[in-house]
């Protein structure tokens, strides 16, 4: 059933702030995904340190790039944010399990928050679902 309530329009400043934050998230995620596909030595070392088999690197990279592509497309950005949240939650869990330093553990959480902030600032339908003020 569709709602007949109209979403409040997003201000130009909010729209561009959201686009900028989302763009930075996309750039980092694409960089990370491509590094996994290229099997860069630092990625291989980190994957081993986290306890994953080296054979999983390419699959993880493809998964990240697909989730990021969905996030980057305005029509599917909320689905992409949900999928990136799952991906980044797994990254956080892997860091905790490996006993990584605090920054490495919190880093995926920060990117998850930035991913949602970027969508929230540019998507009026999400603002209607999650009103931060009454």
N, C-alpha and C positions, 0 to 999 in steps of 0.2 A: 504494500500500500504506500503510495507516494504522499509526502507531506506537502501541504499547500502553503506552509509558512515560508516566507522569503528570508534568505540569509542576508545579513547586513553586508554591504559592499566592503571590500578591502581597500584601505587607503593606498595611494601610490607609494608612500614611504614604506609601509608594511609589505607591500607586494615586492618591491625591489630588495628590501632587506631579506625577505624570505627567499627570493631567487638567488641572492648572493650567497647566503648560508647554504642553500641546497646545492648551488654550483660548486662550492668548496668541498662539500661532502662527496659529490659525484666525482670531482677530480681526484680526491684522495682514494676513493674506492676503486676507480678505474686504474689508477696507478698500482694499487695493491693487487688487484686482480691480474693485471698484465705481468707484474713481477712474478706472480705465481705461475702463470702460463709459460713464462720464459725460464722458469726454474732457476732463478738467480741463487747463487750460493748462500747468501744471507737468509733467503727464504727457506732453503733446504735445511740450514742449520737451526733456524727457529722452529721449523716443523718437527725436527727430531727432538729438540729440547722440550717441546710441548707434548711429546709422546705420540705423535701421529706418524703413520708410515709415509715415507717419501712418495709412494705411489698415489697418495691421496691429494697431492698438491695441485695437479691440473684440474681435478674435479672440483676442489674447493674454489679455485680461481674462476672456473666457468660458472659455478653457483653464484659467486660474488658478482660477477659481471652481469648475469641475468637479473639478479635482484636490483642491482644498480640501474640497469636499463629501465626496468619497470618503475623505479623511483624517479628517474629523469623524465619520463613521459608524463605530462600533466594529467592525462586521463587515468593513468594507473599509478599515480604517485603515492596514494594512500596504501594500496596493496604493496608497492615497493617498500614503503616505510615499515610496514608490518613484517615483510620478509627480511629486511635489513636488521630489524630489531631482533629477530630470531638468530640471524647470522652473528650479530655482535654479542648477543647473549651467550652463544656458544663460544665465541672468542674469549669472553670474560671468564666463563667457566673453565676453559682450558688454561688460562693464565693463573687462576686461583689454584687449580689442581697441580700445576707445575711449580707453585710457590714463587711466582714471578714478583719482582719489585712492585710497589704500589702504583707507580706511574703506568707501567705496562698493563696492570690489571684495570685501572680506571680509564685508560685511553679508549677502549671500545665503548664504555658507558658514555663518555663525553660525546663520541661520534653518534651514538644512538639518540642522545638528547638533541644534538644539533640537527640530525635528520628530521626528527619530529618538529622541532622549532621551525625549520625551514618550511615544512608543509603547513604547519599551523598558521604561519604569518601570511601565506599566499593563498590558502584554501578556505573560502567562507563556509563551505559545508562542514569542514572539520571544526571550525570555530562555533558553529551552531551546536555540534555534538558535545563540545568541551568548552563551555563558556567560563572564562576566567573571572568574569565579574557579572554581577546580576543587575 
